[in-house]
Amino acid sequence: MIDGVIVQALTTHPDDRGYFREIVRDDDRLLERFGQVSITETYPGVIKAFHWHERQDDLWYVASGMAQVVLYDRRPDSPTKGQTDVIYAGEQQPVLIKIPKGVAHGYRVLGQQSVVLVYVTTASYQPTQPDEQRIPFDDPTIGFDWATQHR
């Protein structure tokens, strides 16, 4: 796993009415501070990649659908610099992913259902000075093959 990335399994409490699942708690001590909670829906077949932040950490939770989350450590002083990790997250794999600042991240929607991603950041979004650097999904430095691997 990329240094500083945390993938935390989530506990689900189902009963005859549905289910209850905690996503993040203050006593998890995952974030140095709270900034913002956001939600996005992404349609089947879409790849949203890559971007990274200089000042903020992210926590990602895929609430609906399934996503192939790809992380690339681009931090110059990291012991895992240049490493790529793939995490499958969503309804069939409920996890919380901590993405440290400097780690490029993105995802691809798997299957025919949209992905609903809820994310928490350590800083609020500032439209006039966004903390978001973009890298193309097919960046040759990362060299990630987004094609489904038929096994």
C-alpha positions in Angstrom: 0.0 0.0 0.0 1.2 3.5 -0.8 2.7 5.2 2.3 0.0 7.1 4.2 -3.0 5.5 2.3 -5.4 3.8 4.7 -8.2 1.5 3.5 -10.6 0.9 6.4 -13.2 -1.8 6.1 -16.7 -0.5 7.2 -19.1 -2.4 9.4 -22.7 -2.8 8.2 -25.6 -3.5 10.6 -28.4 -5.0 8.5 -31.8 -5.9 9.8 -35.3 -6.4 8.3 -35.7 -2.7 7.7 -32.5 -2.1 5.7 -29.0 -1.3 7.0 -26.9 1.2 9.0 -23.3 1.9 8.2 -20.9 4.4 9.8 -18.5 6.0 7.3 -16.2 8.2 9.4 -16.0 9.2 13.0 -14.0 11.8 14.8 -12.4 9.1 17.0 -11.1 7.3 13.8 -8.4 10.1 13.8 -8.1 9.9 10.0 -8.1 13.6 9.2 -6.0 16.3 10.8 -9.0 18.7 10.4 -12.4 18.8 8.8 -13.0 20.9 5.7 -15.9 19.8 3.6 -18.2 16.8 2.7 -19.2 16.4 -0.9 -21.0 14.0 -3.1 -20.8 13.2 -6.8 -22.5 10.9 -9.2 -20.6 9.4 -12.2 -22.2 7.5 -15.0 -21.3 4.0 -16.3 -18.3 3.9 -18.6 -16.7 7.1 -17.2 -13.1 7.5 -16.0 -12.4 10.4 -13.7 -8.6 10.6 -13.4 -6.2 11.8 -12.4 -5.9 14.7 -9.9 -4.0 15.4 -6.8 -3.8 18.0 -4.0 -1.0 20.0 -2.5 -2.7 20.9 0.8 -5.6 18.6 1.5 -6.2 14.9 2.3 -9.3 13.1 1.0 -11.5 10.4 2.5 -13.5 8.5 -0.2 -16.5 6.3 0.3 -18.3 4.8 -2.7 -21.9 4.7 -1.5 -23.5 3.2 -4.6 -22.2 1.2 -7.5 -18.7 -0.1 -7.9 -15.5 1.8 -8.7 -11.9 0.8 -9.6 -9.9 3.4 -7.6 -6.4 4.0 -8.8 -3.8 5.8 -6.6 -0.3 6.9 -7.8 2.3 8.1 -5.3 3.9 11.2 -6.9 5.5 12.6 -3.7 9.2 13.1 -4.2 10.2 12.1 -0.6 7.8 9.2 -0.1 9.2 5.7 0.5 6.6 4.4 -2.0 7.2 7.1 -4.7 6.2 5.8 -8.1 3.9 3.0 -6.7 0.4 2.5 -8.1 -2.3 0.8 -6.0 -5.7 -0.4 -7.2 -8.6 -0.6 -4.7 -12.1 -1.9 -5.6 -14.7 0.1 -3.6 -18.5 0.2 -3.5 -21.6 -1.7 -2.6 -19.8 -5.1 -2.8 -16.7 -3.8 -1.0 -17.6 -1.1 1.5 -14.4 0.6 2.5 -13.2 4.1 3.4 -10.0 5.2 1.6 -7.7 7.9 3.0 -5.8 9.6 0.2 -2.9 11.7 1.4 -1.9 15.0 -0.2 0.4 14.5 -3.1 -1.0 11.1 -4.1 -2.7 11.3 -7.5 -6.1 9.6 -7.6 -8.9 8.7 -9.9 -11.5 6.0 -10.6 -13.4 4.2 -13.3 -17.1 3.2 -12.9 -17.5 -0.6 -13.1 -20.7 -2.2 -14.5 -23.9 -0.6 -15.6 -24.8 1.4 -12.4 -23.6 4.9 -11.7 -21.1 5.4 -8.9 -22.1 7.8 -6.0 -19.0 8.9 -4.3 -19.1 10.7 -0.9 -15.8 12.4 0.0 -14.6 14.4 3.0 -11.6 16.8 2.7 -9.4 18.5 5.2 -10.0 21.9 3.4 -13.0 23.6 1.8 -12.9 24.0 -2.0 -11.8 27.5 -3.0 -13.0 28.3 -6.6 -10.5 31.2 -7.0 -7.6 29.1 -5.7 -8.5 25.4 -6.2 -6.1 22.9 -4.6 -6.4 20.5 -7.5 -3.8 19.6 -10.0 -4.8 17.5 -13.1 -3.0 14.7 -14.8 -4.5 12.9 -17.9 -6.0 9.5 -17.3 -3.5 8.0 -19.7 -0.5 9.8 -18.4 2.6 7.8 -19.6 4.4 8.4 -16.2 1.7 6.5 -14.4 1.1 4.1 -17.3 -2.1 2.6 -15.9 -4.1 0.3 -18.2 -7.8 1.1 -17.5 -9.0 -1.9 -19.6 -10.9 -4.6 -17.9 -8.6 -7.6 -17.3 -10.5 -10.7 -18.4 -9.2 -13.5 -16.2 
